[in-house]
């Protein structure tokens, strides 16, 4: 699925990522690496294999798109250091010809030394015209620019003919700003309320489908 914004073509992937062919950049948001182990230590019985699945999906995307840069729009790691960080570091090491970068999010609380050790570049905000990449959505976006962000974990509610209701993860594009879905598993969803002319693309397993705002 493709989306054009201010003359730039973006490819949307059902793995919850965006590829910008014009710049060879792969974007993801809210991986929350380490969250599953964090929950398991708290006694929540989540499957260990979910850790591996997140990494496998990211590697599949890299091999499919061959990016020069992989940029996470915040919340790369969920909390304090744990062994999952070393697993992610092995991915960075394996793809040593790719620049891995992070736009800092509220969960990215580890020391900058940890990111530096893995060769991950840090940004508070990243501008690559015509886009402004942030973790939290910007309250105001300057004319001629477009903000892409994470943080929200957007989902849209769909209703069936009866009383059935289902909230699915989505890509959301408003007039001057858009939201990427959370890449990581078990991250939850926040229901969004699109306006009439907004673009919404829901994710159905291995498919993406545009839906009309209601």
Beta strands, then each sheet from edge to edge (+ up, - down):
strand 1: 2-5
strand 2: 8-13
strand 3: 17-20
strand 4: 25-28
strand 5: 69-72
strand 6: 99-103
strand 7: 121-123
strand 8: 126-128
strand 9: 131-133
strand 10: 146-149
strand 11: 154-159
strand 12: 165-173
strand 13: 177-179
strand 14: 190-191
strand 15: 199-204
strand 16: 207-211
sheet 1: 1+ 2- 3+ 4- 5- 6- 7-
sheet 2: 8+ 9- 10- 13- 12+ 11- 14-
sheet 3: 8+ 9- 10- 13- 12+ 15- 16+
end
